[in-house]
């Protein structure tokens, strides 16, 4: 290849059957891979909610992710263990 007028030009000849046979092999490989796309795409289902790890007597719950809720923080500050509220 050589650069001519900002375009690449093939400077050597390619045997006439080579390009077509290469293309045909590529098409055959693509078809054999059975790459099919579904007609209608359905998004994956949402992940299940995290299990409840902590609960108090009033039924307030916390899954252990994020900031500790006020009800649990107040109980811990009053001297109660976090493990007291653990379920499961």
Chimera marker file (.cmm) of the C-alpha trace (Angstrom):
<marker_set name="trace">
<marker id="1" x="0.000" y="0.000" z="0.000" r="1" g="1" b="0" radius="0.5"/>
<marker id="2" x="1.120" y="3.483" z="-0.694" r="1" g="1" b="0" radius="0.5"/>
<marker id="3" x="-0.280" y="6.829" z="0.354" r="1" g="1" b="0" radius="0.5"/>
<marker id="4" x="-1.553" y="8.853" z="-2.570" r="1" g="1" b="0" radius="0.5"/>
<marker id="5" x="-3.662" y="12.007" z="-2.203" r="1" g="1" b="0" radius="0.5"/>
<marker id="6" x="-4.498" y="11.120" z="1.441" r="1" g="1" b="0" radius="0.5"/>
<marker id="7" x="-5.803" y="7.707" z="0.327" r="1" g="1" b="0" radius="0.5"/>
<marker id="8" x="-4.209" y="4.303" z="0.488" r="1" g="1" b="0" radius="0.5"/>
<marker id="9" x="-3.687" y="2.667" z="-2.867" r="1" g="1" b="0" radius="0.5"/>
<marker id="10" x="-2.927" y="-1.028" z="-3.303" r="1" g="1" b="0" radius="0.5"/>
<marker id="11" x="0.419" y="-1.289" z="-5.028" r="1" g="1" b="0" radius="0.5"/>
<marker id="12" x="0.471" y="-5.043" z="-5.510" r="1" g="1" b="0" radius="0.5"/>
<marker id="13" x="-2.095" y="-7.179" z="-7.189" r="1" g="1" b="0" radius="0.5"/>
<marker id="14" x="-4.185" y="-9.707" z="-5.316" r="1" g="1" b="0" radius="0.5"/>
<marker id="15" x="-4.989" y="-12.980" z="-7.082" r="1" g="1" b="0" radius="0.5"/>
<marker id="16" x="-8.565" y="-12.790" z="-8.296" r="1" g="1" b="0" radius="0.5"/>
<marker id="17" x="-9.897" y="-15.765" z="-6.346" r="1" g="1" b="0" radius="0.5"/>
<marker id="18" x="-8.170" y="-14.947" z="-3.061" r="1" g="1" b="0" radius="0.5"/>
<marker id="19" x="-10.378" y="-12.111" z="-1.942" r="1" g="1" b="0" radius="0.5"/>
<marker id="20" x="-13.624" y="-13.875" z="-2.770" r="1" g="1" b="0" radius="0.5"/>
<marker id="21" x="-12.553" y="-17.116" z="-1.103" r="1" g="1" b="0" radius="0.5"/>
<marker id="22" x="-11.441" y="-15.245" z="2.029" r="1" g="1" b="0" radius="0.5"/>
<marker id="23" x="-14.769" y="-13.439" z="2.157" r="1" g="1" b="0" radius="0.5"/>
<marker id="24" x="-16.661" y="-16.696" z="1.677" r="1" g="1" b="0" radius="0.5"/>
<marker id="25" x="-14.718" y="-18.375" z="4.492" r="1" g="1" b="0" radius="0.5"/>
<marker id="26" x="-15.438" y="-15.440" z="6.798" r="1" g="1" b="0" radius="0.5"/>
<marker id="27" x="-19.143" y="-15.638" z="6.012" r="1" g="1" b="0" radius="0.5"/>
<marker id="28" x="-19.174" y="-19.380" z="6.648" r="1" g="1" b="0" radius="0.5"/>
<marker id="29" x="-17.456" y="-18.928" z="10.002" r="1" g="1" b="0" radius="0.5"/>
<marker id="30" x="-19.942" y="-16.223" z="10.964" r="1" g="1" b="0" radius="0.5"/>
<marker id="31" x="-22.917" y="-18.392" z="10.024" r="1" g="1" b="0" radius="0.5"/>
<marker id="32" x="-21.505" y="-21.406" z="11.883" r="1" g="1" b="0" radius="0.5"/>
<marker id="33" x="-21.122" y="-19.366" z="15.060" r="1" g="1" b="0" radius="0.5"/>
<marker id="34" x="-24.928" y="-19.060" z="15.123" r="1" g="1" b="0" radius="0.5"/>
<marker id="35" x="-24.829" y="-15.512" z="16.418" r="1" g="1" b="0" radius="0.5"/>
<marker id="36" x="-28.465" y="-14.588" z="16.681" r="1" g="1" b="0" radius="0.5"/>
<marker id="37" x="-30.018" y="-11.632" z="18.373" r="1" g="1" b="0" radius="0.5"/>
<marker id="38" x="-33.474" y="-11.994" z="19.892" r="1" g="1" b="0" radius="0.5"/>
<marker id="39" x="-36.167" y="-9.961" z="18.226" r="1" g="1" b="0" radius="0.5"/>
<marker id="40" x="-37.400" y="-8.553" z="21.520" r="1" g="1" b="0" radius="0.5"/>
<marker id="41" x="-34.922" y="-7.698" z="24.225" r="1" g="1" b="0" radius="0.5"/>
<marker id="42" x="-36.144" y="-8.154" z="27.780" r="1" g="1" b="0" radius="0.5"/>
<marker id="43" x="-34.089" y="-6.594" z="30.560" r="1" g="1" b="0" radius="0.5"/>
<marker id="44" x="-32.872" y="-8.955" z="33.264" r="1" g="1" b="0" radius="0.5"/>
<marker id="45" x="-35.073" y="-9.241" z="36.337" r="1" g="1" b="0" radius="0.5"/>
<marker id="46" x="-34.210" y="-6.920" z="39.229" r="1" g="1" b="0" radius="0.5"/>
<marker id="47" x="-31.993" y="-8.432" z="41.914" r="1" g="1" b="0" radius="0.5"/>
<marker id="48" x="-33.801" y="-9.799" z="44.959" r="1" g="1" b="0" radius="0.5"/>
<marker id="49" x="-34.011" y="-7.460" z="47.935" r="1" g="1" b="0" radius="0.5"/>
<marker id="50" x="-31.275" y="-8.050" z="50.502" r="1" g="1" b="0" radius="0.5"/>
<marker id="51" x="-32.333" y="-10.155" z="53.458" r="1" g="1" b="0" radius="0.5"/>
<marker id="52" x="-33.254" y="-8.321" z="56.632" r="1" g="1" b="0" radius="0.5"/>
<marker id="53" x="-30.422" y="-8.708" z="59.116" r="1" g="1" b="0" radius="0.5"/>
<marker id="54" x="-31.615" y="-6.592" z="62.054" r="1" g="1" b="0" radius="0.5"/>
<marker id="55" x="-35.083" y="-5.944" z="63.488" r="1" g="1" b="0" radius="0.5"/>
<marker id="56" x="-36.400" y="-4.343" z="66.662" r="1" g="1" b="0" radius="0.5"/>
<marker id="57" x="-39.540" y="-5.085" z="68.686" r="1" g="1" b="0" radius="0.5"/>
<marker id="58" x="-41.580" y="-2.528" z="66.714" r="1" g="1" b="0" radius="0.5"/>
<marker id="59" x="-40.739" y="-4.305" z="63.446" r="1" g="1" b="0" radius="0.5"/>
<marker id="60" x="-38.309" y="-1.675" z="62.142" r="1" g="1" b="0" radius="0.5"/>
<marker id="61" x="-35.745" y="-3.330" z="59.924" r="1" g="1" b="0" radius="0.5"/>
<marker id="62" x="-32.240" y="-2.752" z="58.609" r="1" g="1" b="0" radius="0.5"/>
<marker id="63" x="-30.445" y="-4.903" z="56.054" r="1" g="1" b="0" radius="0.5"/>
<marker id="64" x="-26.980" y="-4.019" z="57.312" r="1" g="1" b="0" radius="0.5"/>
<marker id="65" x="-26.138" y="-1.926" z="54.248" r="1" g="1" b="0" radius="0.5"/>
<marker id="66" x="-25.576" y="1.800" z="54.341" r="1" g="1" b="0" radius="0.5"/>
<marker id="67" x="-25.819" y="3.996" z="57.403" r="1" g="1" b="0" radius="0.5"/>
<marker id="68" x="-27.053" y="2.553" z="60.675" r="1" g="1" b="0" radius="0.5"/>
<marker id="69" x="-30.665" y="3.693" z="61.252" r="1" g="1" b="0" radius="0.5"/>
<marker id="70" x="-31.546" y="5.993" z="64.136" r="1" g="1" b="0" radius="0.5"/>
<marker id="71" x="-33.450" y="3.362" z="66.103" r="1" g="1" b="0" radius="0.5"/>
<marker id="72" x="-30.428" y="1.046" z="66.097" r="1" g="1" b="0" radius="0.5"/>
<marker id="73" x="-27.930" y="3.831" z="66.744" r="1" g="1" b="0" radius="0.5"/>
<marker id="74" x="-29.941" y="4.993" z="69.792" r="1" g="1" b="0" radius="0.5"/>
<marker id="75" x="-30.099" y="1.431" z="71.151" r="1" g="1" b="0" radius="0.5"/>
<marker id="76" x="-26.347" y="0.932" z="70.699" r="1" g="1" b="0" radius="0.5"/>
<marker id="77" x="-25.612" y="4.295" z="72.362" r="1" g="1" b="0" radius="0.5"/>
<marker id="78" x="-27.821" y="3.204" z="75.280" r="1" g="1" b="0" radius="0.5"/>
<marker id="79" x="-25.625" y="0.130" z="75.742" r="1" g="1" b="0" radius="0.5"/>
<marker id="80" x="-27.436" y="-2.549" z="73.760" r="1" g="1" b="0" radius="0.5"/>
<marker id="81" x="-25.393" y="-4.807" z="71.484" r="1" g="1" b="0" radius="0.5"/>
<marker id="82" x="-26.029" y="-4.753" z="67.727" r="1" g="1" b="0" radius="0.5"/>
<marker id="83" x="-26.054" y="-8.538" z="67.801" r="1" g="1" b="0" radius="0.5"/>
<marker id="84" x="-29.151" y="-8.408" z="70.055" r="1" g="1" b="0" radius="0.5"/>
<marker id="85" x="-31.159" y="-7.200" z="67.037" r="1" g="1" b="0" radius="0.5"/>
<marker id="86" x="-29.670" y="-9.645" z="64.547" r="1" g="1" b="0" radius="0.5"/>
<marker id="87" x="-32.061" y="-12.113" z="62.966" r="1" g="1" b="0" radius="0.5"/>
<marker id="88" x="-31.226" y="-15.172" z="60.893" r="1" g="1" b="0" radius="0.5"/>
<link id1="1" id2="2" r="1" g="1" b="0" radius="0.2"/>
<link id1="2" id2="3" r="1" g="1" b="0" radius="0.2"/>
<link id1="3" id2="4" r="1" g="1" b="0" radius="0.2"/>
<link id1="4" id2="5" r="1" g="1" b="0" radius="0.2"/>
<link id1="5" id2="6" r="1" g="1" b="0" radius="0.2"/>
<link id1="6" id2="7" r="1" g="1" b="0" radius="0.2"/>
<link id1="7" id2="8" r="1" g="1" b="0" radius="0.2"/>
<link id1="8" id2="9" r="1" g="1" b="0" radius="0.2"/>
<link id1="9" id2="10" r="1" g="1" b="0" radius="0.2"/>
<link id1="10" id2="11" r="1" g="1" b="0" radius="0.2"/>
<link id1="11" id2="12" r="1" g="1" b="0" radius="0.2"/>
<link id1="12" id2="13" r="1" g="1" b="0" radius="0.2"/>
<link id1="13" id2="14" r="1" g="1" b="0" radius="0.2"/>
<link id1="14" id2="15" r="1" g="1" b="0" radius="0.2"/>
<link id1="15" id2="16" r="1" g="1" b="0" radius="0.2"/>
<link id1="16" id2="17" r="1" g="1" b="0" radius="0.2"/>
<link id1="17" id2="18" r="1" g="1" b="0" radius="0.2"/>
<link id1="18" id2="19" r="1" g="1" b="0" radius="0.2"/>
<link id1="19" id2="20" r="1" g="1" b="0" radius="0.2"/>
<link id1="20" id2="21" r="1" g="1" b="0" radius="0.2"/>
<link id1="21" id2="22" r="1" g="1" b="0" radius="0.2"/>
<link id1="22" id2="23" r="1" g="1" b="0" radius="0.2"/>
<link id1="23" id2="24" r="1" g="1" b="0" radius="0.2"/>
<link id1="24" id2="25" r="1" g="1" b="0" radius="0.2"/>
<link id1="25" id2="26" r="1" g="1" b="0" radius="0.2"/>
<link id1="26" id2="27" r="1" g="1" b="0" radius="0.2"/>
<link id1="27" id2="28" r="1" g="1" b="0" radius="0.2"/>
<link id1="28" id2="29" r="1" g="1" b="0" radius="0.2"/>
<link id1="29" id2="30" r="1" g="1" b="0" radius="0.2"/>
<link id1="30" id2="31" r="1" g="1" b="0" radius="0.2"/>
<link id1="31" id2="32" r="1" g="1" b="0" radius="0.2"/>
<link id1="32" id2="33" r="1" g="1" b="0" radius="0.2"/>
<link id1="33" id2="34" r="1" g="1" b="0" radius="0.2"/>
<link id1="34" id2="35" r="1" g="1" b="0" radius="0.2"/>
<link id1="35" id2="36" r="1" g="1" b="0" radius="0.2"/>
<link id1="36" id2="37" r="1" g="1" b="0" radius="0.2"/>
<link id1="37" id2="38" r="1" g="1" b="0" radius="0.2"/>
<link id1="38" id2="39" r="1" g="1" b="0" radius="0.2"/>
<link id1="39" id2="40" r="1" g="1" b="0" radius="0.2"/>
<link id1="40" id2="41" r="1" g="1" b="0" radius="0.2"/>
<link id1="41" id2="42" r="1" g="1" b="0" radius="0.2"/>
<link id1="42" id2="43" r="1" g="1" b="0" radius="0.2"/>
<link id1="43" id2="44" r="1" g="1" b="0" radius="0.2"/>
<link id1="44" id2="45" r="1" g="1" b="0" radius="0.2"/>
<link id1="45" id2="46" r="1" g="1" b="0" radius="0.2"/>
<link id1="46" id2="47" r="1" g="1" b="0" radius="0.2"/>
<link id1="47" id2="48" r="1" g="1" b="0" radius="0.2"/>
<link id1="48" id2="49" r="1" g="1" b="0" radius="0.2"/>
<link id1="49" id2="50" r="1" g="1" b="0" radius="0.2"/>
<link id1="50" id2="51" r="1" g="1" b="0" radius="0.2"/>
<link id1="51" id2="52" r="1" g="1" b="0" radius="0.2"/>
<link id1="52" id2="53" r="1" g="1" b="0" radius="0.2"/>
<link id1="53" id2="54" r="1" g="1" b="0" radius="0.2"/>
<link id1="54" id2="55" r="1" g="1" b="0" radius="0.2"/>
<link id1="55" id2="56" r="1" g="1" b="0" radius="0.2"/>
<link id1="56" id2="57" r="1" g="1" b="0" radius="0.2"/>
<link id1="57" id2="58" r="1" g="1" b="0" radius="0.2"/>
<link id1="58" id2="59" r="1" g="1" b="0" radius="0.2"/>
<link id1="59" id2="60" r="1" g="1" b="0" radius="0.2"/>
<link id1="60" id2="61" r="1" g="1" b="0" radius="0.2"/>
<link id1="61" id2="62" r="1" g="1" b="0" radius="0.2"/>
<link id1="62" id2="63" r="1" g="1" b="0" radius="0.2"/>
<link id1="63" id2="64" r="1" g="1" b="0" radius="0.2"/>
<link id1="64" id2="65" r="1" g="1" b="0" radius="0.2"/>
<link id1="65" id2="66" r="1" g="1" b="0" radius="0.2"/>
<link id1="66" id2="67" r="1" g="1" b="0" radius="0.2"/>
<link id1="67" id2="68" r="1" g="1" b="0" radius="0.2"/>
<link id1="68" id2="69" r="1" g="1" b="0" radius="0.2"/>
<link id1="69" id2="70" r="1" g="1" b="0" radius="0.2"/>
<link id1="70" id2="71" r="1" g="1" b="0" radius="0.2"/>
<link id1="71" id2="72" r="1" g="1" b="0" radius="0.2"/>
<link id1="72" id2="73" r="1" g="1" b="0" radius="0.2"/>
<link id1="73" id2="74" r="1" g="1" b="0" radius="0.2"/>
<link id1="74" id2="75" r="1" g="1" b="0" radius="0.2"/>
<link id1="75" id2="76" r="1" g="1" b="0" radius="0.2"/>
<link id1="76" id2="77" r="1" g="1" b="0" radius="0.2"/>
<link id1="77" id2="78" r="1" g="1" b="0" radius="0.2"/>
<link id1="78" id2="79" r="1" g="1" b="0" radius="0.2"/>
<link id1="79" id2="80" r="1" g="1" b="0" radius="0.2"/>
<link id1="80" id2="81" r="1" g="1" b="0" radius="0.2"/>
<link id1="81" id2="82" r="1" g="1" b="0" radius="0.2"/>
<link id1="82" id2="83" r="1" g="1" b="0" radius="0.2"/>
<link id1="83" id2="84" r="1" g="1" b="0" radius="0.2"/>
<link id1="84" id2="85" r="1" g="1" b="0" radius="0.2"/>
<link id1="85" id2="86" r="1" g="1" b="0" radius="0.2"/>
<link id1="86" id2="87" r="1" g="1" b="0" radius="0.2"/>
<link id1="87" id2="88" r="1" g="1" b="0" radius="0.2"/>
</marker_set>
